[in-house]
Amino acid sequence: YIRRLLSTFTAWCNSHLRKAGTQIENIEEDFRNGLKLMLLLEVISGERLPKPDKGKMRFHKIANVNKALEFISSKGVKLVSIGAEEIVDGNLKMTLGMIWTIILRFAIQDISVEETSAKEGLLLWCQRKTAPYRNVNVQNFHISWKDGLALCALIHRHRPDLIDYSKLRKDDPIGNLNTAFEVAEKYLDIPKMLDADDIVNTPKPDEKAIMTYVSCFYHAFAGAEQAETAANRICKVLAVNQENEKLMEEYEKLASELLEWIRRTIPWLENRVAEQTMHAMQQKLEDFRDYRRVHKPPKVQEKCQLEINFNTLQTKLRLSNRPAFMPSEGKMVSDIANAWKGLEQVEKGYEEWLLTEIRRLERLDHLAEKFKQKSTLHESWTTGKEELLSQKDYESASLMEIRALMRKHEAFESDLAAHQDRVEQIAAIAQELNELDYYDAATINAQCQGICDQWDNLGTLTQKRRESLERVEKLWETIDQLYLEFAKRAAPFNNWMDGAMEDLQDMFIVHRCWCCSSVINSFFVHTILITAHDQFKATLPEADKERMAIMGIHNEILKIAQTYGIKVVGENLYTVLSPQDISNKWEAVKQLVPMRDQTLQEEVARQQSNERLRRQFAAQANIIGPWIQTKMEEISHMSTDIAGSLEEQMSNLKTYEQNIINYKSNIDKLEGDHQLSQEGLIFDNKHTNYTMEHVRVGWEQLLTTIARTINEVENQILTRDAKGISQEQLNEFRASFNHFDRKRNGMMDPDDFRACLISMGYDLVSGEVEFARIMTLVDPNNTGVVTFQAFIDFMTRETAETDTAEQVMASFKILASDKLYITVEELRRELPPEQAEYCISRMTKYIGGDAPPGSLDYISFSSALYGESDL
């Protein structure tokens, strides 16, 4: 055992002493005077020791050895039971212990892989380097090295040109070990420190000897390790950059698609060209409902997701020490929010316009139908009247006939005057249709003009005929008074029955409540209609008396004719109305009365149904509206609550979000009731202050708020874990932020932020420049407010261990062998293919006379990664 250690330690010491032009033959003797011991320490440490004593006396030797031991102790090494006297006296055990201590401190201690101890770090390094090789399984520093394959694998991993590993055999341990020793000594400047026979023929080779020898390989390949570390750092940085670029591209794509959808949708909502028919306008309303129910909700989600993606990307950029992402012009989150706001403003105006147009068309349809009915009735009455008035029958008539014609004309004039109101009503309806922009106003106007022209002509003809009859009136002496009285009383009564029948058949006045401004007015109008109808029915007995009186005149005529034997021949010359006409029309009036009763009752039932719809909608809206407001307030409280961990907050918010999503069925039911109200032309509701528009906007805001709040907590977790801050620190940050969030809106203005910093120990009383610098960090877009996420980023930024442009430059410099440029071949050799091609495609050409063609500038590339220049 001692012999093997002597051989290994001697070879190790000589591998360093030869750099100073000397060596030792015997550790036991050659270190006794302390001179070569001090020289060895100077070579391996690169530092100067105190000047040695030149004397040869024992105390000189002890002084030199003590200087060496003191130097070792100054490097943090505890020398237990090792004194200068034992070394000077040639104590072999103590001398070997000292050399092992030196090897541990200067050859092994600095070896550390993933924060392990020196021995474990060296072992982990060996395991990683030899992992891909068959028949190699490094578990320790003794029996794992007996077959020589582990040493050959270490050499082949770093210098595959020195050993053909495929030709090695596990059953040739001596050959394998000697191959490794010879190659290491010849090409790697590692002297032979071990004996192959000793290793193979020893059950458990000496651990210290093998550790010493293997550590030489670690230091020999340190340059390659440094390059590998540099390559790993670069790959990590590039991976972050590639991921961030992908997120930026996704944001740009989503933003473009959403803005394009808004751009296409707004002109459709701005189109205020009204359709001519009620059916077409109702189809427009149905299209708008499809837009609200089907097309818009996914876009609401896209807008919310876009904001979440933007916030997540900015958090990742801050955590990786990258500059903030600035979207293309016109695609900022604020631009999308403004475009969305414009969409909703146009959307609200569009729905109001649709409902107004539907009400207008409803009114127009009623008026047009009423115009048609009145015009048809009037034109029916005027049929043949111009012919009648133009007749010259009085020129050849008898006295009795002339008088009859005169009385008949008087009756006609009375009838004509009674029809004046109807003509004026027709003209008034036509005027209203014109004012309401009726689509077929030209036809209405033409018909109205024809009626008015005909009416004027009738007046002229009537006047002319009267003048003609008056000229010959003096020729007539007598007339049958009873016929005349019948005619005079029958005509107004007939006109009254015509008016009564017209009113009883007028269905449109029953339905005019749609234009009333409130439910109270609607019922009030119907009450008036019912009262008026009751009053009309109360007049029927008097009317029946008038009918009986008129019929009595006819009976009197018959009685006189019978009494005096007068034969009544032909019809009453003074009127076209016969007793049978009066009786028939009277029966018709009596039949219309109960029909009118039924129509009014049906309209009352319809109004009562509308009232139920109003109450049904209001009952739900009065619950849903406050529920949404309460949830908004609760989410606001949860976002500022510092109780519990972020994971607990996240769990609570997720539960809240699911509860909100489950509530969607209530919104859908309210939408259904709202649609029923619109289909019933109900546009007001005194039972609630909440409209469907209020509920829709509130619901969309609630969905967006809970999603945004969850994203804020996710970003806080991401920040906490990446920055290494504790939950207690995060709670402390939240408490400070909440205290100075005066408006309780999740933001601080600059003055409150300054006060917050001062309260946490920052000296900003007079440091305007320093405060301005901090504001550029927490508010890069100059919005005038500081969010909680920006506040956390700032509070953790100073202590965060993140990659920097300088670190990346240093890593590239290692791969480039200290050159100021790097070649394409070096990048492809040292980096994985994807990362290598990423660098090659983005690095600019190196400008310098000492570089070969095609060399690349890694310095400007590293700066660009961190926003210090354009990539």
Salt bridges, closest charged atoms under 4 A:
GLU29 OE1 - ARG32 NH1 3.00
GLU42 OE1 - ARG48 NH1 3.71
GLU47 OE2 - LYS75 NZ 2.59
ASP53 OD1 - LYS67 NZ 3.18
ASP89 OD1 - ARG58 NH1 2.53
ASP110 OD1 - ARG105 NH1 3.98
GLU114 OE2 - ARG128 NH2 2.24
ASP147 OD2 - LYS170 NZ 2.75
ASP161 OD2 - ARG159 NH2 3.06
ASP164 OD2 - LYS167 NZ 3.79
ASP171 OD1 - ARG169 NE 3.01
ASP189 OD1 - ARG18 NH2 2.38
ASP198 OD2 - ARG3 NH2 3.04
GLU207 OE2 - LYS119 NZ 3.11
GLU225 OE2 - LYS129 NZ 2.98
GLU225 OE2 - HIS158 NE2 3.38
GLU228 OE1 - LYS129 NZ 2.40
GLU243 OE2 - LYS316 NZ 3.07
GLU245 OE1 - ARG842 NH2 3.19
GLU252 OE1 - LYS331 NZ 3.55
GLU257 OE2 - LYS253 NZ 2.68
GLU260 OE2 - ARG263 NH2 2.36
GLU260 OE2 - ARG264 NH1 3.84
GLU275 OE2 - LYS284 NZ 3.92
GLU286 OE1 - ARG289 NH1 3.46
GLU286 OE2 - ARG293 NH2 3.33
ASP290 OD1 - ARG293 NH2 3.09
GLU302 OE2 - LYS299 NZ 3.46
GLU307 OE2 - LYS303 NZ 3.21
GLU307 OE1 - ARG708 NH2 2.60
GLU344 OE2 - LYS296 NZ 3.29
GLU347 OE2 - ARG292 NH1 2.53
GLU347 OE1 - LYS296 NZ 3.28
GLU351 OE1 - ARG696 NH1 3.44
GLU352 OE2 - LYS348 NZ 2.48
GLU357 OE1 - ARG360 NH2 2.91
GLU362 OE2 - HIS366 NE2 3.11
ASP393 OD1 - ARG465 NH2 3.03
GLU410 OE2 - ARG407 NH1 3.78
GLU413 OE2 - HIS409 NE2 3.51
GLU413 OE1 - ARG466 NH2 2.66
ASP415 OD1 - HIS419 ND1 3.33
GLU432 OE2 - ARG363 NH2 2.73
GLU470 OE2 - ARG466 NH1 2.72
GLU473 OE2 - ARG407 NH1 3.93
GLU485 OE2 - ARG489 NH1 3.71
ASP498 OD1 - LYS585 NZ 2.85
GLU502 OE2 - LYS374 NZ 2.30
GLU502 OE1 - ARG422 NH2 2.80
ASP506 OD2 - LYS370 NZ 3.29
ASP534 OD1 - LYS537 NZ 3.68
GLU542 OE2 - LYS545 NZ 3.55
ASP544 OD1 - ARG547 NE 2.90
GLU546 OE1 - ARG489 NH2 2.75
GLU587 OE2 - LYS590 NZ 3.36
ASP597 OD1 - HIS533 NE2 2.64
ASP597 OD1 - LYS537 NZ 3.30
GLU603 OE1 - HIS511 ND1 3.16
GLU603 OE2 - HIS526 NE2 3.33
GLU603 OE2 - ARG606 NH2 2.76
GLU611 OE1 - ARG614 NH1 3.68
GLU611 OE2 - ARG615 NE 3.23
GLU611 OE2 - HIS687 NE2 2.64
GLU634 OE1 - LYS631 NZ 3.55
GLU647 OE2 - ARG720 NH2 2.52
ASP668 OD1 - LYS664 NZ 2.54
GLU671 OE2 - ARG696 NE 2.95
ASP673 OD2 - LYS669 NZ 3.72
ASP684 OD1 - ARG614 NH2 3.70
GLU693 OE1 - ARG292 NH1 3.39
GLU693 OE1 - ARG696 NH1 3.67
GLU700 OE2 - LYS296 NZ 3.43
ASP721 OD1 - ARG720 NE 3.06
ASP752 OD1 - ARG742 NE 3.07
GLU768 OE2 - ARG754 NH1 3.34
GLU770 OE2 - ARG773 NH2 2.85
ASP793 OD2 - ARG318 NE 1.90
ASP803 OD1 - ARG233 NH1 2.72
GLU826 OE2 - LYS819 NZ 2.71
GLU830 OE2 - ARG829 NE 3.42
GLU837 OE2 - ARG828 NE 2.93
